[in-house]
Amino acid sequence: MENEGRNTPSEQEKLSGSVESIIYANEENGYTILDFGTDQNELVTLVGTIPYVAEGDELTVYGKWVHNPKYGRQFQVQQFEKRLPSDAAAILRYLSSGAVKGIGPKKAQKLVELFGEDTFDVIENHPDWMVQIPGISHRMAGEISEEFARQAGIRSAMMFFRDFFGAALTVRIYKAWGSAAVDRARENPYRLCEEIEGIGFEKADDMAEKIGFDRMGEERIKSGILYVLTYNAALNGHTCLPAERLVEAAVAMLDVPKERVENAIAMLMKEQKLRRIHVRTEKGAEDYFFDRASYDCERVIADKLVVLDRTCVKIENRDIDHFITREERSGGIAYAYLQKEAIAGALENGVLILTGGPGTGKTTVVRALLRIFRSLDFRVALAAPTGRAAKRMSEATSAEAKTVHRLLEMSYTDGKKAQFARNEKDLLEEDVIIVDESSMMDSVLTAALLKAIKPGARLILIGDADQLPSVGAGNVLHDLIASGRFTTVALTEVFRQAQHSLIVTNAHAINRGEMPRLNVKDNDFFFLARESDGAIAATVAELCHTRLPRAYGAQIVGNIQVISPSRKGEVGTENLNRLLQNTLNPPRAGKREHTVRDLVFREGDRVMQIRNNYDLMWERGEENGCGVFNGDIGIIENISPKDRSVEVLFDDRHVTYDFTALDELEHAFAVTVHKSQGSEYPVVILPLYSAPPMLLTRNLLYTAVTRAQKMVILVGREDIAAQMVKNNRQAMRYTGLCARLFAGGEKQ
């Protein structure tokens, strides 16, 4: 458990006693259920993060009493202290339980008979004495002593870190650093935020202060600078920061003089933990600073794209004209001028960027290219950043499309970090890679993909440059277009069949800065005027629960997605999710629930994964795989209090979450526009209400509208729609990719 919001031991109830039996233990995160015999001879059930305990362990636990609907009264452990048994009988019971590898009940009996209350001292400090016991060799005695010392290290780590991070994070620290964990943390606590997932700078800084580290010290300032770049910048989509912004942010966060920050930046440059490029901006030449990982990502992207563009085998113009004419004849179609330009651009170049709004014929171009490349015996891979986008691409082209992660054969390391089997050492065999929804590709994923593409292959990036940028750091598609280094075709003509859709025509109007038509009642785009936030929220709930099912049938409920600009407020996603859960999936007898944080998860709830998790296993029939990603939406099928687990169905993949992993899920009856990127839904309901100007922008409205396949319903204030159309503010993202590619950019 994390230490935010935890009570101190003095504010919690306390129990002392010993472990009677282990009912359940999750070795990955330390979550444990056990029977506990108190010093008052009461048998109670403990639940919580209680790692590395065994039968016979003597514990002092701090927490609170809770009532489980199925299992009754339990004690929820928030902190604990572990002591080795001290009397001979308790030592025998402890060793007999198998707590120390190599010692079973028979050896335990003989050890305690021979050494009594000194048994632990003998194991730890005099292992050779154990050879008196039949069956224990000198080698085995050494191994038993090493195992006992390892457990001593665990106890030491649990005791040291418990006041700073809680048991769950302590497990993570110990798994990463082993018996050296305490020494490493004492030496430099700021290494924790650089090397241990889940420990940010603030937590490490709090610990450092408590153990007496100098707040003006070099290590603190250097770590703070890296944190500003790695986390604060990434949260806003930046891959780097201008020198002035970096210094200002670090000074404000660390509360140290500017000179000390500048000196620390110089030291980080010498250590190659910071990198710099010179960028020409409106202000003149500026230095942009990167952490090493972000710098390397953009370097890979720029360098590999240039290589791909130069090394592909060119196709002659006369052949291109022949291919286009052949496709028109065989398909009974006449391609528009820009569509022909796009087809030619893909055949002539190693890199093509194809953009365009809804109804402009991007999919028609992809189908033509698939047929042409296959006729040339080129191997083609179709990919998209998300599962939903890949599925949509497959349906549109009648060809298999994979997520980029799956294309790269993603797996995970023991440290729970993503790794891709396909990389510069094991390149993809395909001759052509076509990526849809490429506006969602952040710099990390783009770099991983490019590493795996063989020189001479073609890369075709398809996307809508007017949508919101990627959730992750970077602005890759925008930067590639702005650099002017690669052939780019922007489809602008809306085809006749698409002109009948108000979704399409209104989306293009919004993109041009014009008001969408809101007064048409018999098409696929509707506006319901409501003035107050309360009335907007109530109407959204009524549409989902009553009006749309009454008009189109109950099956439409699963096809509706509410998309809101903001998380906060009466019409933000947090409140709408509570309202829609109570409306669409109310509690009833037999429908199981589990409460975590302030959320009640219920069977039948729609939920979303809110961060990439590369080690979550899924099942699809007899197929198994790993990885559930930020933005994936599913339905809770089963909650098992006995197994402490929640089963979620994501499209056709079954994923089981331990109760301790539910902080990765949130309700998805309503999602933010940012979270909806890359997905399409049959019906989209968008509330329009007053929110901060940074959220009421043209590209946010455009992105929300273009998520709908069959119907859009705007609910709220017309003046807010007008405000969004007029507000063409683009969120500033600091990146260096365009500067690397642009002819005038300079690198250092």
Buried (B, 14 or more C-beta within 10 A) or exposed (E): BBBEEBEEBEEBBEBBBBBBEBEEBBEBBBBBBBBBBBEEEEEBBBBBBBBBBBBBBBBBBBBEEEEEEEEEEBBBBBBBBBEBBEEBEBBBBBBBBBBBEBBBEEBBBBBBEBBEBBBBEBBBEEBEBBBEBEEBEEEBBEBBBEBBBBBBBBBBBBBBBBBBBBBBBBBBBBBBBEBEBBEBBEEBBBBBBBEBEEBEBBBBBEBBEEEEBEEEBEBBBBBBBBBBBBBBBBEEBBBBBBBEBBBBBBBEBBEBEEEBBBBBBEBBEEEEBBBBBBBEEEEEEBBBBBBBBBBBBBBBBBEBBBBBBEEBEEBEEEEBEEBBEBBBEEEEEEBBEBBBBBBBBBBBBBBBBBBBBBBBBBBBBBBBBBEBBEEBEBEBBBBBBBBBBBBBBBEBBEBEBBBBBBBBBBBBEEEBEBBBEBBEEEBBEBBBBBBBBBBBBBBBBBBBBBBBBBEEBBBBBBBBBBBBBBBBBBBBBBBBBBBEBBBBBBBEBBBEEBEEBBBBBBBBBBBEEEBBEBEBEEBBBBBBBBEEBEBBBBBBBBBBBEEBBEEBEEEBBEBBBBBBBBBEBBBBBBBBBBBBBBBBBEEEEEEBBBEBEEBBBBBBBBBBBBEBBBBBEBBEEEEEBBBBBBBBBBBBBBBEBEEBBBBBBBEEBBBBBBBBBBEBBBBBBBBBBBBBBBBBBBBBBBBBBBBEEEBBBBBBBBBBBBBBBBBBBBBBBBEBBBBBBEBEEEEEBBBBBBBBBBEEBEEE
